[in-house]
Amino acid sequence: MFLAIKEIRYSKLRYGLIIGIMFLIAYVVFMLSGLANGLSEEFKKAIDDWGAQDIVLSEDANQVFAASQLKMENLDQISNKEKVPVGLYSGAVKGKNKENVTVFGTPDKAFLLPELTKGRMFHQKNELIISQNLADTGYNIGDKIKIGSYSEPLSIVGIFPETFYTVTPVIYTNLDTWRHLKFGDQPFSSEKDEPINAIVTKKPARFTKDDVSDTLQKLTITDFIESIPGYSAQNMTLNAMIYFLFLVAAAVVGIFMYVITLQKTAIFGVMKAQGVRNSFLAKSLIGQSFLVGFAGVVLAVCMAYLTSWILPAAMPFAVNWPQWVIYSGGLIIIAMIGGVFSIRTIAKVDPITAIGG
């Protein structure tokens, strides 16, 4: 390591260039990671906040929340004590500002409802609670708003912490209000016949009869999140870009170290003639690769974290420190692997030829 540090200090500009390129690659990796995590959170955060274990959808819904069509009578087909009917509606709030939102309909004592930071829980028809990120756009407790084509005004009675579902703010209301939002004044023959989209259970869902699985499908919350339209495709695309940058980092460091090794062939020849072993020179080369990778990654982490503080609120970005630690280690290892490719060149150096040339 002493020789590696000595060489880097002697050729500051040369190694500074490699560190700069490593920094840029690592910086893009961490920025893409932050954006991927931010988008991922905005797709699923509301579902994570439920603290649920399973969700039950109709069998023909292809694991899609909005496509699932159940009825209140389906609640009797699940034996869990902690089970909650849930309705889903996507629309736009019309009030001080026009914002796309996701509305969940559920009973006012459902276990999945968030803790309120302001106001109270909804209890009557046309009352609702909103997430803080919707409140930040100009809405507050006591405001009257309209959603979609529903003609009656809706009252905001409570605010809960920021959350998202499919990149939109979240609203909770009771099932009666939700049904009027989604189906208008359409009558239903009985309470058992009233529609819902899903049933959420706090513990693994249990069916009362085996043949129920022909019409109902239960999913773990993890599997359900993976089936949210666009969620998996988005994550796969961004992760593929990140992994490709790992290959770019290996190639860049490998090429630079190879060129530097070729330029020092005569020096290596003199060192070998003095009895310096190949293993010592190889360790020096790996040490240089480690230092280059380490310096570039540390600078990139610091810059990416500082950048996260100045990004606009509309840009989803989330720092996942465990993931960043893994990526940092991976990039440093990749840089060292890039240096390994030049070891064979050192081993092939012939002292007589190198000095004579």
C-alpha positions as CSV (number, residue, x, y, z in Angstrom):
1,M,0.0,0.0,0.0
2,F,3.0,2.3,0.7
3,L,4.1,2.1,-3.0
4,A,0.5,2.6,-4.2
5,I,0.2,5.8,-2.1
6,K,3.6,7.0,-3.3
7,E,2.7,6.6,-6.9
8,I,-0.6,8.3,-6.6
9,R,1.1,11.3,-4.8
10,Y,3.7,11.4,-7.6
11,S,1.2,11.3,-10.4
12,K,-1.6,13.4,-9.0
13,L,-3.1,14.6,-12.3
14,R,-3.2,11.1,-13.8
15,Y,-4.8,9.4,-10.8
16,G,-7.0,12.5,-10.1
17,L,-8.5,12.0,-13.6
18,I,-9.3,8.3,-12.8
19,I,-10.8,9.3,-9.4
20,G,-12.9,12.0,-11.2
21,I,-14.3,9.5,-13.6
22,M,-15.0,7.0,-10.8
23,F,-16.7,9.8,-8.9
24,L,-19.0,10.6,-11.8
25,I,-20.0,7.0,-12.4
26,A,-20.6,6.5,-8.7
27,Y,-22.5,9.8,-8.4
28,V,-24.9,8.7,-11.2
29,V,-25.3,5.3,-9.5
30,F,-26.3,6.9,-6.2
31,M,-28.6,9.5,-7.9
32,L,-30.3,6.7,-9.8
33,S,-30.6,4.7,-6.7
34,G,-32.2,7.6,-4.8
35,L,-34.7,8.3,-7.6
36,A,-35.6,4.6,-7.9
37,N,-36.2,4.4,-4.1
38,G,-38.2,7.6,-4.2
39,L,-40.4,6.4,-7.0
40,S,-40.8,3.0,-5.3
41,E,-41.9,4.7,-2.1
42,E,-44.4,6.9,-3.9
43,F,-45.9,3.8,-5.6
44,K,-46.4,1.8,-2.4
45,K,-46.0,3.8,0.8
46,A,-49.7,3.9,1.6
47,I,-49.8,0.0,1.4
48,D,-46.7,-0.3,3.6
49,D,-48.4,2.0,6.2
50,W,-51.3,-0.4,6.5
51,G,-49.3,-2.8,8.6
52,A,-51.2,-5.6,7.0
53,Q,-50.2,-9.2,6.1
54,D,-52.5,-10.2,3.3
55,I,-54.9,-8.8,0.8
56,V,-57.8,-10.7,-0.8
57,L,-58.9,-9.8,-4.4
58,S,-61.3,-11.4,-6.8
59,E,-59.7,-14.3,-8.7
60,D,-60.3,-12.7,-12.2
61,A,-58.6,-9.4,-11.2
62,N,-55.1,-10.6,-12.3
63,Q,-53.8,-9.3,-9.0
64,V,-54.8,-5.7,-9.9
65,F,-56.5,-3.7,-7.1
66,A,-58.7,-1.5,-9.4
67,A,-59.8,-4.6,-11.4
68,S,-61.0,-6.5,-8.4
69,Q,-64.7,-6.7,-7.8
70,L,-65.9,-8.1,-4.5
71,K,-69.0,-7.6,-2.4
72,M,-69.5,-7.2,1.4
73,E,-70.8,-10.7,1.5
74,N,-67.3,-11.9,0.7
75,L,-66.2,-10.8,4.2
76,D,-68.1,-13.9,5.6
77,Q,-65.8,-16.1,3.5
78,I,-62.7,-15.0,5.5
79,S,-62.4,-16.2,9.1
80,N,-59.9,-13.7,10.3
81,K,-61.0,-11.4,13.2
82,E,-59.0,-8.4,11.9
83,K,-60.3,-8.0,8.4
84,V,-61.2,-4.8,6.6
85,P,-63.1,-4.1,3.4
86,V,-61.4,-1.6,1.2
87,G,-62.6,0.4,-1.9
88,L,-60.3,2.1,-4.4
89,Y,-61.0,5.2,-6.5
90,S,-58.7,7.4,-8.5
91,G,-59.8,10.9,-9.4
92,A,-59.0,14.6,-9.2
93,V,-59.7,17.0,-6.3
94,K,-61.4,20.2,-7.3
95,G,-60.9,23.0,-4.9
96,K,-58.1,25.5,-4.3
97,N,-55.9,23.5,-6.6
98,K,-56.6,20.5,-8.9
99,E,-54.7,17.5,-7.8
100,N,-54.8,13.8,-8.8
101,V,-55.6,11.7,-5.7
102,T,-56.2,8.1,-4.7
103,V,-59.3,7.6,-2.4
104,F,-59.6,4.6,-0.2
105,G,-63.0,3.8,1.3
106,T,-63.0,1.8,4.6
107,P,-64.7,1.8,8.0
108,D,-63.7,4.5,10.4
109,K,-62.3,2.1,12.9
110,A,-60.2,0.0,10.4
111,F,-56.8,-1.1,11.7
112,L,-55.1,0.2,8.5
113,L,-56.1,3.8,9.0
114,P,-53.1,6.1,9.8
115,E,-52.6,8.1,12.9
116,L,-53.9,11.7,12.6
117,T,-51.6,14.7,13.1
118,K,-54.5,17.2,13.0
119,G,-58.3,17.1,13.3
120,R,-60.4,14.0,13.8
121,M,-61.4,10.8,12.0
122,F,-64.3,10.7,9.5
123,H,-67.6,9.5,11.0
124,Q,-70.3,10.7,8.7
125,K,-71.0,10.7,4.9
126,N,-69.0,13.2,2.9
127,E,-66.2,13.5,5.5
128,L,-62.7,12.5,4.7
129,I,-59.1,12.8,5.9
130,I,-56.2,13.7,3.7
131,S,-52.4,13.1,3.6
132,Q,-50.0,15.9,4.5
133,N,-48.6,16.1,0.9
134,L,-52.1,17.0,-0.3
135,A,-52.6,19.5,2.5
136,D,-49.3,21.1,1.5
137,T,-50.8,22.0,-1.9
138,G,-53.2,24.4,-0.1
139,Y,-55.9,22.3,1.6
140,N,-56.7,22.3,5.3
141,I,-59.2,21.1,7.9
142,G,-62.7,22.6,7.2
143,D,-62.2,23.0,3.5
144,K,-64.9,21.8,1.1
145,I,-63.7,20.0,-1.9
146,K,-65.2,18.0,-4.8
147,I,-63.7,14.8,-6.3
148,G,-64.5,13.6,-9.8
149,S,-68.1,13.9,-11.0
150,Y,-69.5,13.6,-7.5
151,S,-71.7,16.7,-7.1
152,E,-71.9,17.0,-3.3
153,P,-69.1,18.9,-1.4
154,L,-66.8,16.8,0.8
155,S,-65.4,18.1,4.1
156,I,-61.8,17.7,5.2
157,V,-61.9,16.7,8.9
158,G,-58.4,15.4,9.5
159,I,-54.8,15.3,8.2
160,F,-52.3,12.4,8.5
161,P,-48.6,12.1,7.6
162,E,-47.4,12.3,4.0
163,T,-48.0,9.1,2.0
164,F,-48.6,8.1,-1.6
165,Y,-50.2,5.4,-3.7
166,T,-49.1,5.1,-7.4
167,V,-47.4,8.5,-7.0
168,T,-50.6,10.4,-5.9
169,P,-51.6,11.8,-2.5
170,V,-54.0,9.6,-0.5
171,I,-57.5,10.3,0.9
172,Y,-59.5,8.1,3.3
173,T,-63.2,8.2,3.7
174,N,-66.0,5.8,4.7
175,L,-67.4,3.1,2.3
176,D,-70.7,4.9,1.8
177,T,-69.0,8.1,0.5
178,W,-66.6,6.0,-1.6
179,R,-69.5,4.2,-3.3
180,H,-71.1,7.5,-4.2
181,L,-67.8,8.7,-5.6
182,K,-67.4,5.6,-7.7
183,F,-70.9,4.5,-8.6
184,G,-73.0,7.7,-8.1
185,D,-76.5,7.1,-6.9
186,Q,-76.6,3.5,-8.2
187,P,-78.8,1.5,-5.8
188,F,-77.8,-1.9,-4.3
189,S,-80.3,-4.6,-3.4
190,S,-78.8,-5.1,0.1
191,E,-75.9,-4.3,2.4
192,K,-74.3,-7.7,1.5
193,D,-74.5,-6.8,-2.2
194,E,-72.6,-3.5,-1.8
195,P,-69.3,-3.5,-3.8
196,I,-65.8,-3.3,-2.5
197,N,-62.4,-3.9,-4.2
198,A,-60.5,-5.9,-1.6
199,I,-60.3,-7.3,1.9
200,V,-57.2,-6.6,3.9
201,T,-56.2,-8.8,6.9
202,K,-53.7,-8.0,9.6
203,K,-52.6,-11.7,9.8
204,P,-52.4,-14.3,7.0
205,A,-55.9,-14.6,5.4
206,R,-57.8,-17.8,6.1
207,F,-60.8,-18.9,4.0
208,T,-63.8,-20.5,5.6
209,K,-64.1,-23.1,2.8
210,D,-61.6,-24.6,0.3
211,D,-63.8,-23.9,-2.7
212,V,-63.7,-20.1,-1.9
213,S,-60.3,-20.0,-3.7
214,D,-62.1,-20.4,-7.0
215,T,-63.5,-16.9,-6.7
216,L,-61.1,-15.2,-4.3
217,Q,-57.3,-14.8,-4.4
218,K,-55.2,-13.9,-1.5
219,L,-51.8,-12.2,-1.8
220,T,-49.1,-11.2,0.7
221,I,-48.7,-7.5,0.8
222,T,-45.2,-8.0,-0.7
223,D,-46.6,-9.9,-3.7
224,F,-49.4,-7.4,-4.1
225,I,-47.0,-4.4,-4.2
226,E,-45.0,-6.2,-6.9
227,S,-48.2,-6.5,-8.9
228,I,-49.0,-2.8,-8.8
229,P,-49.0,-1.7,-12.5
230,G,-45.7,-0.1,-13.5
231,Y,-44.0,-0.8,-10.2
232,S,-41.8,-3.8,-11.2
233,A,-41.1,-2.5,-14.7
234,Q,-39.9,0.8,-13.3
235,N,-37.7,-0.8,-10.7
236,M,-36.2,-3.3,-13.2
237,T,-35.4,-0.5,-15.7
238,L,-33.6,1.7,-13.1
239,N,-31.8,-1.2,-11.5
240,A,-30.6,-2.4,-14.9
241,M,-29.1,1.0,-15.5
242,I,-27.4,0.9,-12.2
243,Y,-25.9,-2.5,-12.8
244,F,-24.7,-1.5,-16.2
245,L,-22.8,1.4,-14.6
246,F,-21.0,-1.1,-12.4
247,L,-19.7,-2.7,-15.6
248,V,-18.7,0.7,-17.0
249,A,-16.8,1.4,-13.8
250,A,-14.9,-1.9,-14.1
251,A,-14.1,-1.2,-17.8
252,V,-12.9,2.4,-17.1
253,V,-10.7,1.6,-14.2
254,G,-9.4,-1.5,-16.0
255,I,-8.5,0.5,-19.1
256,F,-6.8,3.3,-17.2
257,M,-4.8,1.0,-15.0
258,Y,-3.7,-1.1,-18.0
259,V,-2.5,2.0,-19.9
260,I,-0.6,3.2,-16.7
261,T,0.9,-0.2,-16.3
262,L,2.2,-0.2,-19.9
263,Q,3.7,3.2,-19.4
264,K,5.6,2.0,-16.4
265,T,7.0,-1.2,-18.0
266,A,10.6,0.0,-17.8
267,I,10.2,0.9,-14.1
268,F,8.8,-2.5,-13.4
269,G,11.7,-4.0,-15.2
270,V,14.2,-2.1,-13.0
271,M,12.3,-3.1,-9.9
272,K,12.3,-6.8,-10.9
273,A,16.0,-6.6,-11.6
274,Q,16.5,-5.4,-8.0
275,G,14.6,-8.4,-6.7
276,V,11.1,-7.0,-6.3
277,R,8.6,-9.9,-6.6
278,N,5.6,-9.9,-8.9
279,S,3.3,-10.4,-5.9
280,F,4.5,-7.1,-4.4
281,L,3.9,-5.2,-7.6
282,A,0.5,-6.8,-8.0
283,K,-0.5,-5.8,-4.5
284,S,0.6,-2.3,-5.3
285,L,-1.6,-2.2,-8.4
286,I,-4.6,-3.6,-6.4
287,G,-3.9,-1.0,-3.7
288,Q,-4.0,1.8,-6.3
289,S,-7.3,0.5,-7.7
290,F,-8.8,0.4,-4.1
291,L,-7.7,3.9,-3.3
292,V,-9.1,5.2,-6.6
293,G,-12.4,3.4,-6.1
294,F,-12.6,4.4,-2.4
295,A,-11.9,8.1,-3.1
296,G,-14.3,8.3,-6.0
297,V,-17.1,6.5,-4.0
298,V,-16.7,8.6,-0.9
299,L,-16.9,11.9,-2.9
300,A,-19.9,10.6,-4.8
301,V,-21.8,9.6,-1.6
302,C,-21.2,13.0,-0.1
303,M,-22.2,14.9,-3.2
304,A,-25.3,12.7,-3.8
305,Y,-26.5,13.2,-0.2
306,L,-25.9,17.0,-0.5
307,T,-27.8,17.0,-3.8
308,S,-30.8,15.3,-2.2
309,W,-31.3,18.4,0.0
310,I,-31.6,20.8,-2.9
311,L,-33.8,18.7,-5.2
312,P,-37.3,20.1,-5.8
313,A,-40.1,18.5,-3.8
314,A,-41.8,17.3,-6.9
315,M,-38.8,15.0,-7.6
316,P,-39.1,11.8,-5.6
317,F,-35.7,10.9,-4.0
318,A,-35.1,8.7,-1.0
319,V,-31.7,7.8,0.5
320,N,-31.5,4.2,1.5
321,W,-28.3,4.0,3.5
322,P,-28.0,0.2,3.7
323,Q,-28.4,0.0,-0.1
324,W,-25.8,2.8,-0.6
325,V,-23.3,1.0,1.6
326,I,-23.8,-2.2,-0.5
327,Y,-23.4,-0.2,-3.7
328,S,-20.3,1.6,-2.3
329,G,-18.7,-1.7,-1.5
330,G,-19.6,-3.1,-4.9
331,L,-18.1,-0.2,-6.7
332,I,-14.9,-0.4,-4.8
333,I,-14.6,-4.1,-5.5
334,I,-15.4,-3.5,-9.1
335,A,-12.6,-0.9,-9.3
336,M,-10.2,-3.5,-7.7
337,I,-11.3,-6.1,-10.3
338,G,-10.6,-3.6,-13.0
339,G,-7.0,-3.4,-11.7
340,V,-6.7,-7.2,-11.6
341,F,-6.7,-7.2,-15.4
342,S,-3.3,-5.6,-15.5
343,I,-1.5,-8.0,-13.2
344,R,-0.8,-10.4,-16.1
345,T,1.0,-7.5,-17.9
346,I,3.2,-7.0,-14.9
347,A,4.0,-10.7,-14.6
348,K,5.1,-10.8,-18.3
349,V,7.5,-7.9,-17.9
350,D,11.1,-9.2,-18.6
351,P,13.7,-7.1,-16.8
352,I,16.3,-7.3,-19.5
353,T,14.0,-6.5,-22.3
354,A,12.3,-3.7,-20.4
355,I,15.6,-2.0,-19.4
356,G,17.1,-2.6,-22.8
357,G,14.0,-1.2,-24.6
